[in-house]
Amino acid sequence: MGIGGRDSGAAANDGQRVEVIRLDLDRAIDMFEMPSVELGSRHGTFQPGVDLCVAEVQAHAIGNPVRVEVTLPESEITPDLEERLTTTLRRYCDELAHTDDCKRRSIQRTGIRALRIGLPVTLFGLAITALAYHTGDSNDPQTAVVDIVGWVLAWVGLWYPFDKLLFYPSDAVREMRALQALRDAQITVVARVVEDDTALAPRFGPR
């Protein structure tokens, strides 16, 4: 399997639960680059390992320490590999968190600009509703239609700006929290156990 999943049962030295993310990669660089797919292989991933890590952290409650366990072929492992992976992971998380923060502020500015248009639309819709209420007959179908149109305009004028200001930025904020948790993650590298294919091969001739 490309990704071994997440284990939330591990515990740190202080007793705090540690979220363990297991990755099975073919190359160390596949942690950050799009891996090449080898047909028929039982190892490796189809996405960069760091993207899988971010998705795993976001899919669960954020707050516990994270440990990333990377399984690699023996030929890919060097004495300083864990340190290099940790340094690159921190740089990746810092850069992506900065990008998310810029997106969040951009979305909020879009909401403020939209409010400049939406607020007059809302006031216009409320004015139509008030006019229909005070001058029209409540039993007149045309008055009812005008009243409904006024309320729809009032709702539309505020819906988009407040959606941009309140709800859209929450996705960026959650990813930033996940990146912060992943930035402090401990990375351990494990050598892949080579399967003995000879034990599974058919035997011919007398034994």
C-alpha positions as CSV (number, residue, x, y, z in Angstrom):
1,M,0.0,0.0,0.0
2,G,1.2,3.5,-0.7
3,I,0.0,4.9,2.6
4,G,-0.2,2.8,5.7
5,G,-2.7,5.0,7.4
6,R,-2.8,6.8,10.7
7,D,-2.4,5.3,14.2
8,S,-3.8,7.4,17.0
9,G,-3.0,4.9,19.7
10,A,0.7,5.7,20.2
11,A,1.8,7.7,23.2
12,A,4.6,10.1,23.8
13,N,6.9,10.0,26.8
14,D,4.7,12.4,28.8
15,G,1.6,10.2,28.1
16,Q,0.1,12.5,25.5
17,R,-1.3,10.7,22.5
18,V,0.8,10.8,19.3
19,E,-0.8,10.7,15.9
20,V,1.3,8.4,13.7
21,I,1.1,8.7,9.9
22,R,2.7,5.9,7.9
23,L,4.0,6.4,4.4
24,D,5.3,3.7,2.1
25,L,7.5,5.4,-0.6
26,D,9.8,4.2,-3.4
27,R,12.1,7.3,-3.2
28,A,12.8,9.8,-0.5
29,I,12.1,12.7,-2.9
30,D,8.5,11.3,-3.3
31,M,7.8,12.9,0.0
32,F,7.7,16.3,-1.9
33,E,7.5,15.5,-5.6
34,M,4.9,13.7,-7.7
35,P,6.1,10.1,-7.7
36,S,6.3,8.0,-10.9
37,V,3.9,5.1,-10.9
38,E,5.3,1.6,-11.6
39,L,2.6,-0.8,-12.9
40,G,2.2,-3.8,-10.7
41,S,4.2,-2.4,-7.8
42,R,2.8,-2.9,-4.3
43,H,4.7,0.1,-2.9
44,G,4.9,3.8,-3.5
45,T,2.2,6.4,-3.7
46,F,0.3,8.3,-6.4
47,Q,0.6,11.7,-4.7
48,P,3.4,13.4,-2.9
49,G,3.8,12.0,0.6
50,V,3.5,15.5,2.2
51,D,0.0,16.0,0.6
52,L,-1.1,12.7,2.1
53,C,0.2,13.9,5.5
54,V,-1.7,17.2,5.3
55,A,-4.9,15.3,4.3
56,E,-4.5,12.9,7.2
57,V,-4.0,15.7,9.8
58,Q,-6.9,17.7,8.5
59,A,-9.2,14.6,8.5
60,H,-8.8,14.2,12.3
61,A,-8.8,16.4,15.4
62,I,-5.8,18.7,15.3
63,G,-3.8,19.2,18.5
64,N,-1.9,16.0,19.3
65,P,1.8,15.7,18.4
66,V,2.4,14.1,15.0
67,R,5.0,11.5,14.0
68,V,5.6,10.6,10.3
69,E,7.0,7.1,9.7
70,V,8.4,6.7,6.2
71,T,9.2,3.3,4.8
72,L,11.8,3.3,2.1
73,P,14.1,0.8,0.3
74,E,17.4,0.3,2.0
75,S,19.2,1.9,-0.9
76,E,17.4,5.2,-0.3
77,I,18.3,5.6,3.3
78,T,21.3,7.7,4.4
79,P,22.5,8.6,7.9
80,D,21.2,12.2,7.6
81,L,18.0,11.4,5.7
82,E,15.7,12.0,8.7
83,E,17.3,15.4,9.4
84,R,17.0,16.4,5.7
85,L,13.4,15.4,5.5
86,T,12.6,17.3,8.7
87,T,14.2,20.5,7.4
88,T,12.4,20.3,4.1
89,L,9.1,19.5,5.7
90,R,9.4,22.6,7.9
91,R,10.2,24.8,4.9
92,Y,7.3,23.3,3.0
93,C,4.8,23.9,5.9
94,D,6.1,27.5,6.4
95,E,5.7,28.4,2.8
96,L,2.3,26.8,2.3
97,A,1.0,28.3,5.6
98,H,2.1,31.8,4.3
99,T,0.3,31.1,1.0
100,D,-2.9,30.1,2.9
101,D,-2.7,33.2,5.1
102,C,-2.4,35.3,1.9
103,K,-5.4,33.5,0.5
104,R,-7.4,34.0,3.7
105,R,-6.7,37.8,3.7
106,S,-7.5,38.0,0.0
107,I,-10.9,36.2,0.5
108,Q,-11.8,38.5,3.4
109,R,-10.9,41.6,1.3
110,T,-13.1,40.2,-1.4
111,G,-15.9,39.9,1.1
112,I,-15.5,43.5,2.2
113,R,-15.6,44.8,-1.4
114,A,-18.6,42.6,-2.0
115,L,-20.3,44.2,1.0
116,R,-20.1,47.6,-0.6
117,I,-22.3,46.3,-3.4
118,G,-24.4,43.9,-1.3
119,L,-25.4,46.3,1.4
120,P,-27.1,48.7,-1.1
121,V,-28.8,45.7,-2.7
122,T,-30.0,44.6,0.7
123,L,-31.3,48.1,1.6
124,F,-33.1,48.3,-1.8
125,G,-34.7,44.9,-1.2
126,L,-35.9,45.9,2.2
127,A,-37.3,49.2,0.8
128,I,-39.3,47.2,-1.8
129,T,-40.6,45.0,1.0
130,A,-41.6,47.9,3.2
131,L,-43.2,49.7,0.2
132,A,-45.2,46.6,-0.7
133,Y,-46.3,46.2,3.0
134,H,-47.4,49.7,3.5
135,T,-49.0,50.5,0.1
136,G,-50.2,47.2,-1.2
137,D,-53.0,44.8,-0.3
138,S,-51.8,41.8,1.6
139,N,-54.3,39.6,-0.3
140,D,-53.1,40.8,-3.7
141,P,-50.8,38.3,-5.5
142,Q,-48.8,41.0,-7.1
143,T,-48.0,42.5,-3.7
144,A,-47.0,39.1,-2.4
145,V,-44.6,38.7,-5.4
146,V,-43.1,42.1,-4.9
147,D,-42.6,41.3,-1.2
148,I,-40.9,38.0,-2.0
149,V,-38.6,39.7,-4.5
150,G,-37.7,42.3,-1.9
151,W,-36.7,39.7,0.7
152,V,-34.7,37.7,-1.9
153,L,-32.7,40.8,-2.8
154,A,-32.1,41.5,0.8
155,W,-30.9,38.0,1.4
156,V,-28.7,37.9,-1.7
157,G,-27.1,41.2,-0.9
158,L,-25.7,39.9,2.4
159,W,-25.2,36.2,1.6
160,Y,-22.2,36.4,-0.6
161,P,-20.2,39.0,1.4
162,F,-20.8,37.2,4.7
163,D,-20.0,33.9,3.1
164,K,-16.6,35.3,2.0
165,L,-16.0,36.9,5.4
166,L,-17.1,34.1,7.7
167,F,-17.1,30.7,6.0
168,Y,-14.6,30.6,3.1
169,P,-11.6,31.6,5.2
170,S,-12.3,28.7,7.7
171,D,-10.8,26.2,5.2
172,A,-7.6,28.1,4.9
173,V,-7.4,28.4,8.7
174,R,-7.9,24.7,9.2
175,E,-5.2,23.9,6.7
176,M,-2.9,26.4,8.5
177,R,-3.5,24.6,11.8
178,A,-2.8,21.2,10.1
179,L,0.5,22.6,8.6
180,Q,1.6,23.9,12.0
181,A,1.0,20.5,13.6
182,L,2.8,18.8,10.7
183,R,5.7,21.3,10.9
184,D,6.5,20.1,14.4
185,A,6.2,16.4,13.4
186,Q,8.9,13.9,14.2
187,I,10.1,12.0,11.1
188,T,11.4,8.4,11.4
189,V,12.7,6.4,8.4
190,V,12.2,2.6,8.4
191,A,13.9,0.3,5.9
192,R,11.5,-1.8,3.9
193,V,11.5,-5.5,4.5
194,V,12.5,-7.3,1.3
195,E,10.0,-10.0,0.5
196,D,11.4,-13.4,-0.2
197,D,10.0,-14.2,-3.7
198,T,11.8,-17.5,-3.8
199,A,9.5,-18.9,-1.1
200,L,6.5,-18.2,-3.3
201,A,8.0,-19.4,-6.6
202,P,6.8,-22.8,-8.0
203,R,9.1,-25.7,-7.6
204,F,9.8,-28.1,-10.4
205,G,11.4,-31.5,-10.5
206,P,12.0,-34.0,-7.6
207,R,12.4,-32.7,-4.1
